[in-house]
Structure formats: C-alpha cells, structure tokens
C-alpha cells in the first residue's frame, strides 16, 4: 500500500492535500537523465522558458495565493505578495545571471585570449521551508534552472501542496518534467535526497540545526556545492528615536509580521535603560489593534496562526522557560483558540537573565533588553552565534556608521525593519545563519562555477630554458 503525506490547514485543521511519498533515487535519476539536454540549451532559451513560467504564475496568482494562505495560515494579502515575489524572481534572476556570471574574453600575448565562462553543476537538490513555501525555494530553483542545472525539489512536509503546485507551474510553462522533479515526504526523504550520490549540490533554507547537520554531512564531499540559508536571533536597537510612533511601527513589523515566522524577524529589542517607556506604550497600543485570525477573515488579519500545534506548543514552552529564568512579562503569549495554533504577539523583558538562551524563537515573541549606553547596545546586538539581520532605529549618522561597522550580520538596516530584504540585493548571514553563500541576487554565484580558458587558433610553443644545446648532442 502506498504511503501518503497529508497536509492540513493550520487555521481550521481541515485536510487540504494528500499525495504519495516519493523516492529520492527515482527523482534524482530522472533529473540526471534530463539534465544534459537542458544544459545544452542557450541561456536565451532557458530565460524564455522561465519567463513563460512567470506568466503561468501570474495567470494563476489568485489560485496560488489562496493555496498558500490555506496551507501556511498566513493572511491572504500576505500570500498575494509572496506570489508576486515568485513572478518577480525571474527577471531579477536573469539580470543577476548576466551581471554575476557573464562571459568575459580578455586579450593576452601573441594574439591569444583568456576566456571566463560558467558551467552548471548538474543536478541540484532544493529543500524548501514552510514559511514562504513558494518564494524561498523558487529563489533557488529559478537561478539553478537558468544556469543550466536540473532540480529535485523537496518542499517542507508541512506545505507539500504549494510545492506540488509550484512544480506544476514549471511544467505547464514547458520546462521538461525531467528537469524539475518533485519529491514529497518528510525528514527521512530530505535526508535521503541529501545523501544521494547523483546530486551535485544542495540548496537549503531552514533551521540552523538542520543546516549544521547538512554541513557535517557534506564535509566529506567538497566536490558538491552546499548553500545554506538559515535562521537568526536578530537584534533591533531603538536609540533616541525622534519619532516614537514610527519606531513602534517598525518594531511591531519586525517582530510580528508573518506571525514572527520570518528568519529576519526581530527577536531581541535593545533599548536604553530608563528611556523605553514611551516606545513600549506605543507598541502595546498598536499590538492591541492587531487582528489575529483566519487567512481569509474579514477584515483581513495582520497575523494568522503559526504553522501547527507543535510549533505553538514549543513557543509557549520557550516563553515559559524565559519566565522561569526571571523574565518579566510585558504582554503575554496567549493561545486564544484551544486546539489551534493561533498565538497573540508577546513581549518579555529578559534584561539581566543569566545565560539567556541564544536561539531562534520562530514566532511572535519579542525579548526586551535594556542597556546603559550605546557600547552596551552593540555588545548586546552581537551576543549571538547567529548573524542574519540587524537594524538600528534612531541614532545619529555617526552611530549608524559604527553600528554598521561593528554589528555582525549580513543584512544591516537603518530606520527600517529587520525583515523585508530586497530580492535585487544579496541575502544571507554569517555565523549560524549561513555558510557564506548569500542568495537572492547572488544566487547565481552558487548555481554555476567559473571556467577559465587560455585560447588561440594556432598552436605556438617553445621551451627557452633548461634544454641542452642541440649542437652538443651526440649523433
């Protein structure tokens, strides 16, 4: 009997999708068989195929947004922005490919040339997350296909319906079925895919723990590319903000957009001791207005549920753990609907907690840290093994320059939220947040490798040193 993977709606618990669990070896073999013909096509051909894909998604935008909203629980308006990001990714990736991996020819001695061109790796595995089940894997798949790779995509076991629909859009656009393969399943299928000898690399978006495991696994295969886009324990420093209301909006957006399920969400709010009262009060007033509800609710909610009850349970346990360590609750993390993973936005003051856990609380929990001066604010921002996003709200231009120079992160903003990074720029972090393979505009860098060639039409060669005089050789 075929084993099935089931997916349900977080907001209602209703079953949404079911499909057979796949076989990684079968999918990799199919991709490997189809890859040479795809790689042999011109970049112009592959670009046109991907533009057709963008048109398919554009024509199915409402349908895809509805599915994303149902399967993730995120509000419909937010799901619609994700669909638009999928469409936009194609032209951005084409521009990035030509900028980051162009063909170059340089003049050399004696009429020869030095050429730099790029080749695809072959078959790349893509493991996608559940929080942006279309946009984030698409950010790997599009540049990988454009470079001439074939792809085996395993969506998160929590959002397989969106993954299946995304692959269907590629095939509907005329991209060969062998070139984009769908592998459905859970963690076992993900580990099996990562271990397949037939893949030439793996592109991963997910938790730091899973990323560490993949890094260890790939340590013995340096011939395979590994790009890791992981999480963050991101700091938001608010310092002498002139517009307190605007600072409060930025803090709320940073912490609670997508129910806090963004790798760039602010996890730690760092403020000056004795000067945060107005900011916190402004935030609390705004939080009182936040609608937490079903994705298709009217009026539209700001936040939906987190992905499932297990995630909600874990967040409540983590919040309780901070309370037990001495954290002072400013706004509780409530579960308004029993049996469903809706959570209300929460703030907890963790100032002075010894051994504050350095972990990504992947949900609507913001930790307040009060510090005596700007030096301490920078120290607190850097008190993490992660290094994805950081933001300073307020401060002088000189303080921002210092913040930018001293804070360890791959995305550093001023008077902007920690989240919402542009796809027209590189995206990635350091420390536990990645392995120096930034995605978005720089994804082209890990989807192809450079080949340097010295070339001339006629062979000319001579050895000028280290040879015996030919007149001195014996007959």
N, C-alpha and C positions, 0 to 999 in steps of 0.2 A: 504494500500500500504506500502511495506517495505521501511523504511528509509535507505538510503545508505550513507556511508562515502566515500568521494573521496580523492584521493591523486594525486598530480601533481609534475612534475619535476621543481625544483626551477630555473634551468638554462634556461629552454625553455618555461615553463608554460604548456607544454603538459600533458594531463591527463595520469596517469600511472596505476592507480589501483582504483577499487571500490569494496565495499563489504557491506553487511548488518550490521547495528549497532546491537550489541549484548545485551543480558540481563544478568546482573551480577548475579542475583539469580539463573538463569538456569545454568550458568557456575560453580558457587560455589557448587550447589547441585550435579552436575556431578562429580566434583573433590572430594567432600566428600564421594560419593558412591564408588569411585575407590581407595581412599586412603588406607583403611585397608589392602588390598591385596598387594599393593606396599610396604607398611611399613613392612609387614611380610617377605618380601624377604631379603636375606642376603646382606651385604654390597658388597660382591664379585659379586653377581648377578647384583646389581644396577650399580656397577663400569663397568662391562662388557657391560651393556646396554648403558651407556654413552660413552664408547669407540666406540661402533657402531655408535653413533650419531656423534662423531668426524670424523669417516670415511665417513659418509654421507656428512658432510660439506666439508671435504677435496675433495671428488669426485665432488662436485658441486661448488668448490671455484670460478671459473671464472663467473659462472652464478650469484652467490650470490654477488660477488664484483661488477658486473655490476649493479645489482639492488640497492645496497647500494649507488653507485655513482650517479645513476639517481635520487633516491628519496631524498638524502641529498644534492646533488650538490658537494660533496667532490671529489677531483681528484681520478681517477681510481686507481692510485698507492697507495693512502692512504686507499681506500676502501679494496684493497687486503690485506693490513696489518691488517685491522680490522677482516677480515675473518680468517687470520692466528691466531689472538688472540682468536677467538672463538674456534678453534681447540685446541690450547694450553691450554685453560682453563680446559679441562677435566683432563689431567694428573696432572696439578697443584692442582686442587681441590681434587683429590684423595690423593695426598701426604699431602695436608693440613688437610684433614679429619683425616687421621691416626696420624698426629702429634698433631693436636689441640683437637681432641675428641677421644682419644684411650680408650680402655677398660683397666682398671687397677685393680689388685687384690693385697691387702696387707694382711700380716699375722697379726692376732690380738690374744688376750688372749684365752686360753683354746681351741686352735685348730680352732677358728672361723676366718673368713675372712671379710675384708672390700672391697667391690667392688664398682667401679665407672664406670658407663656406661651411654650412652646417648640415648635419645629418640627424635624422630621428633616431631615438634609442631602439625602437622596435615595438614591443607590446608593453604598455604601461597599465598597472593596476591603479584604480582610484577608489579610495574608501571615503564615503561621504558621511557628514554629520546629520543630525536630525533638526537642528535649529534653523538652518537655511538649506532644506533638502534639495532644492533646485539650483539656487545661485552658487553656493560654495563648491559642490562637485563640478558644476558647469564651468567654474573658474579654472579648474584643472583640465577638464575634458576638451574644451574648445581650443586652447593653445596646444594641447597634445595632438589633437587631430590636425590642426593647421600645420604643425611641424612635420607631419607625415607618420605619426605613430598610430597604432591601433590601441584600443582601450577596452579593458574589462572593468566595468563599474559595479561595485557593490554598495548599494545605498545602506543607510542605517536600518537595522531591523525594526526601528520604531517608525520609519517613514518609507516603507518599500513602495507604496502606491505612487508617490510622487516620483520616485526613482524610475519605476516602470514607465510612467507617462513621459518622463523626460527622454528616455531611450527611444520610446515610440516616436517622439518628435524628430529625432535624428534620422530614424529610418524613413519616416514619412517624407523627409526632405531629400531622400535619395542617397543618403550616406549608406554604404553597404552594411547589411546586417552583421557581417563578419567583422567589420571594423569597429563597431560599438556593441559590446556584449554586456548583457545584464546578468549579474549573479545575485540572486536573492538568498537571504539566510541571516543567521545570527553571528555571534563572535567566532564560532567554530569555522564558519565559511570564510570569515575575514582572515583568520589565522592561516587557513589552508591556502587562500589566494596569495597571501604574503610569502608563503613558503614555496609556491610553485616555481620549479626551475625554469619554466618557459616565459616568465616575465623578465623584462629588462629594467624595471624600476617600479616604484610605488609612490603615489602621491596621496598624502593623508591629511585630513582635517579632523581634529577630535581632541580628546583629553590628553593632558601631559603624561599621565600614567601609561596610556596605550602608546603614545609616541616614544616613551622611554623603552618600552618593550620592543617596539619595531627597530629602534636604534641598535639595541643589543642584538636582535636577530640579524640585522643587515651588516653587522660589524665584520662578518666573515665573507661578505660578498661586495667588496668595494667596486666591483665592475657594474653594480646596479645603482642607478640613481635613487635617492630617497629624499623626498621633500616633505617636511613636517610643518604643519600649521596648527599650533596648539593653543592652549588657553592662557589666561592671565589673572593676576591678582592686582588689578590696575589701580593706581592712585589718582585721585582728583584733589588737587590742592586749591583751596579758595583763600586768597590772601588780599586783604584790603580792597575788596571788590567795591567799586564805586556804585554800581547798580546791583543792589542786593537781590531784587526780584529777578533780574536776568540771571544772576549767579544761581539762584534757587532753581530756575527752569533748567539750566544746563546740568545741574546736579541730578535733578529728577530724571531728565532724559538719559543721562549717562548711566544711572543705576537701574532704571526700571523699564526702559524700552525693551520690547520682546520678553517681558516678564523676567528681565535680568538674564535671559539666555543668549547672550552675545559674548563672544570671547573677549571683546573690547569693553564690556560693561565696567563701570566704576565699582570696585569692591570696597575701597577704602577712601573716606572723605577726610582730608587732613586740613585742620583749621588752626588758627592762632588761639591760644588759651585766653579765655575771657572775652573774645570778640566774635563768637559764633552765634549768639542768641538770636539776632535778627535773621540771620541766614536760616537757622533751623526752624524758626517760627514760620518763615515764608515758605520753606519746603513743606512743612506739615500742613499748612493751609492748602497748598497745591495738591498734596497727596490725598487730602480729604475729598478732593474733586475727582480723583482718578476713578474711572469706571473699570472694574474688573468683571469681565463677563464672557459670554459665548462669542465665538468669532463672527457670527452673523447677527449679533444683537443690534437693536435699535434703541437709543443711539449707539454708534459704534464704540466699543470699549477701547481704552488705552492699552489694557493688558488682557490677555487670555490666561488660560491655565499654564502651568509648566507641563512638560511633555507627558508625564504619567504619575501615578500614585507613588511609585518607588522613588522618583525624583523629589516629589513633595515631602515624603516621609524623611528622606535624607536631609533635606534642607531644614526641616523642623528639628531634627536631631542635632544638626550643626548649630542652629540658633540656640537651642537649649544648652549645648556644650559651652557656648560663649557666655551664657548667663551663669552657668555653674562656675566658670573661671573668674567671674567678677564683673562681667559686662552689665552695664546699666541700660535697660530697655527705654528707648525714647518713643518708638512706635512698634507694637507687637507684630509678629508674623502670624497672622490668623489664617485659618482654613475655613472659609465661610460656608462651604458646601461639603457636607460629610460624604466621603466616598469618592470625591472628585478632586483633581489636583489643582484647584484654584487656591492661590495664595495672595494675601494682601501685601503691599510694599512695607518694608520694615527698616528701622534704623536702630542700631545698638551702639552705645558708647563703650569702646573697648580700651580706652586710654588706661595705661598702666598695667594691663594684663601681662603677666609674665608668660613667656613662651606662647605668644599669640600664634595660633595655627596659620601657617603660610600655605593656604590652599584656596582654590577657586571655588567660591560658593556660587554655583551656577543657577542663580535665581534672584528674586527681588529682595536681597538683603544687603544693606549698606552699613559698613562699620565706621564709626566716627572715631577719629584720633586727634586729640588736642595736643599741640606742641608749643613751646615757649617762643621760638623765633624761626626765621626762615632757614637757618642752617639745620635746625632740627626737622623742619618740614622736608627738606631734601633728603636727610637721613632716613626719615620715615618712609618717603616715597621709594627709596632704594632698599628698604628692609624686606626683600622678597627674592626668591630664587627665580621668579618669572621676570619677563621683560617685554611685554607686548605693547601696552598703551599707557600713556600718562598725559595729564592735562593740568595746566595752570589757569585758573580763573582769577582775574585781577592781577595785582603786582605791577611793577614798573617794567619798562622795556629792558632795563639792566637786569632785573630779577628774572625775567623770562629768558634772557640770553644765558644766564647762569643755570637756570632750570634746564634748558635745552642741553647745555654742555655737560651737566653733571648727572642728570637722571638717566638711568639705563633702561631704554625702551626703544622699540622700532617705530612707534607712532607717538609723536610728542606734539601736543596741541596747545594753543594759547587762546583763551576765551572761547573755546569750542568744547563740545562734549568729547569724552574719550572714545565714543563709538561713532559709526558712520564714516569710515575711511573711504576716500575716493578710489574707484577702480582704475583711474588714469594715473595712479602712482603705485609704487611698490607697497606691499603689505606683508609684514612679518615681524617677528620678535626675536629676542635673544634669551639666553638662559633656558629655562624650561618652556619657553614659549615658541621655540622653533629650532631649526638646525642650519640657520643662515641660508635658507632657500626661500626668500620672500616671494610671495605670489602676486596676484593682481597684474599690474603692468610688467612685472619682472618674471612672470611665469614662463615666458619664452626662454629664459635662461636655463631652466632645468628640463625643458621639453626637447631640447636638441643639443648636440655637442659640436664644438668648432673643429674643423679640419683645416690645417694649414698645408698648402701645396706650393712647392717651387717648380715652375713650369717654363719650358722653352720648346719651340717647334723642332729645333735641330740639336742633336747631342754634341756637345763640345766638352772635352775633358783632357786634362793633363796633370801630371804629378811633377811638381817643380823641386821638391826637396826629398832627400833620403834615398835616392836611387844611385846605383853605380854608374859611372861614365860608360856608355855603351861601347866606346872605342877601346876600353880597357878589358872588355870581356874576351875570354879565350874562344877561339873558333871551335 
